[in-house]
Amino acid sequence: MPQVSGVDHRWVRVGEMNFHVAEAGEGDPILLVHGWPQHWYAWRHVIPRLAETHRVIAVDLRGFGWTDIAWTGFEKEAMADDIAALLGELEIDRVTYVGHDWGAWIGYLLAMRRPELIERLVALSSPPPFHRVGAKTAVAMPRLRHQLALASPSAVKMLSNPRYVMHKVKAWAKLRDNLGPEVRKIYGRDLKASTRARAAMLLYRRFVTRELPAALAGRYRGKRIEPPTLIMYGERDPILRPVLYEGHERHFDDLRTEGVPAAGHLLPEETPDLVADRVLEFAGAKSPAGVG
């Protein structure tokens, strides 16, 4: 496991699984939830800043990082239930939730299903699940064709090749100072194991075959997100077009949206200082940089 100064590691039993959490700092809790193809280490430059004033918990989702292997439960609503149960085991009543990519999508679902658990929601590089079939989604879909490959029967073999994962990490980022070859190797090495590659395939297969069609058909259209929410996205994201973040205000009690001009998809690693600043500001702490 890669190490970050000041970060401790432990495993928390949730149901029949052991979830790995990386922890630092003291104070009001901030939960960090990664996306694909990463794990807790994606937050390595964000954790120290947040830990100056908060208790920070970075979790590895089921099947990923150093959390137990899993063959089921990759429906994102079930993964939101994992997070709710983890918070219960940690005896945390309310948390500032910060999610990237799939972690952000899971955060939206948790905020809809268990709003009492989330003080504030910060979603990075993931639009809300309120889209309908139309011109906006039609324009965006070609950029998501990688999801079909990752959901296919050949995905496990493909993902077991570290070069594939390393290429995706490099291609999806536009600011790469924190994403050199050694970091990309860490993510490629994690998915080299067929058990982790299979988890990635199941994560995408459930989404492509069940969850995305249901969302576009209106599964969440009548829902609202009550906790104050900040959405941030890279304006040069090669996967998700900025247009996907427009027009969602009616589904939120309090929504702020911010595009990051030069960034791609991997905001916690491309712009960690900006992410930390915004999280601290949004969580109610005065950031050292004086943001706002």
C-alpha positions, -999 to +999 in steps of 0.1 A: +000+000+000+014+035-008+018+057+022+009+093+030+025+110+060+000+114+089-025+089+075-035+059+094-052+028+080-077+003+094-104-020+083-140-017+094-164-046+093-197-038+075-220-067+072-199-095+057-172-072+043-141-054+056-139-019+042-105-002+042-104+034+054-075+059+055-079+084+083-062+116+094-070+147+116-096+155+141-128+176+141-160+175+121-159+145+097-152+147+059-157+115+039-138+111+007-151+085-019-130+077-050-139+069-085-125+046-112-098+034-117-086+048-083-088+041-046-082+061-015-047+072-028-064+096-053-069+119-023-033+119-012-028+156-019-062+166-005-061+148+028-033+168+045-050+201+039-084+189+051-069+172+081-056+205+095-091+212+107-112+181+102-114+144+107-108+130+072-119+094+062-111+081+027-128+048+020-121+021-006-154+010-023-164-026-023-141-046-046-115-019-049-082-008-033-077-027+000-114-034+007-125-070+004-131-087-029-167-086-040-187-103-067-221-087-060-235-054-047-222-032-075-256-015-080-248+021-071-278+023-047-264-008-029-230+009-028-247+040-012-261+016+014-225+004+020-215+040+028-245+045+051-236+013+070-200+023+072-209+057+088-230+038+113-201+015+122-179+046+126-206+062+148-208+092+125-242+108+124-236+134+097-207+140+074-195+163+046-194+139+017-168+145-011-170+121-040-152+119-073-165+101-105-185+071-092-180+083-057-199+114-066-227+094-083-230+073-052-231+105-032-261+118-051-279+086-044-271+087-007-282+123-005-316+113-020-320+081+000-305+092+034-303+130+035-300+130+072-265+116+069-251+143+047-243+178+060-230+190+027-223+172-006-193+180-029-195+161-062-165+161-085-165+152-122-200+135-122-232+151-134-264+145-114-286+115-123-315+137-135-310+136-173-336+125-198-332+112-233-327+142-256-302+163-276-280+170-245-275+133-237-272+123-274-243+147-278-226+135-247-229+097-252-201+092-278-176+102-251-188+074-228-181+046-253-154+034-230-181+022-206-193-003-232-158-018-234-155-019-196-188-036-193-181-063-219-171-099-214-135-091-226-131-064-200-114-085-173-086-095-196-083-059-209-083-044-174-057-069-162-032-052-184-017-023-164-009-004-196-047+000-203-054+015-170-023+037-171-033+050-205-068+059-193-055+078-163-031+098-185-057+104-212-084+115-188-062+141-171-051+174-186-030+186-157-006+158-151+020+170-126+006+147-099-001+118-123+034+107-135+043+071-145+048+059-109+014+070-098-002+055-129+016+023-122+000+021-087-035+022-103-026-002-130-011-026-105-042-026-084-064-037-113-039-063-126-055-088-102-084-105-120-105-101-088-102-063-090-106-063-128-138-082-124-151-057-099-145-029-123-163-049-151-193-055-128-193-018-117-197-007-153-219-036-165-245-029-138-245+008-149-247+003-187-273-025-187-295-014-158-288+019-141-282+043-170-313+032-189-334+035-157-320+069-149-327+082-185-362+067-182-368+089-152-360+068-121-347+099-102-365+127-120-390+132-092-364+132-065-347+161-048-313+165-031-318+184+002-282+189+015-264+219+001-244+207-029-213+219-047-206+204-081-171+209-097-160+197-131-131+201-154-140+222-185-115+201-205-129+167-193-126+143-222-153+121-209-181+143-196-191+175-215-198+207-195-234+208-209-242+178-187-239+200-156-265+225-168-302+228-158-304+208-126-312+235-101-349+225-097-337+191-082-316+207-054-325+228-024-291+246-027-268+240-057-236+257-067-217+246-098-181+255-108-161+246-139-123+244-136-110+259-168-078+239-175-086+206-159-097+172-172-116+145-153-093+137-124-098+168-102-086+155-069-052+149-085-051+175-111-062+204-089-059+191-053-053+226-037-084+240-054-105+210-044-093+213-008-099+250-007-135+246-020-143+218+004-130+237+034-149+268+023-181+248+017-178+228+049-177+261+068-140+263+076-119+293+066-093+280+042-057+292+046-058+305+010-087+327+019-110+313-007-143+333-010 
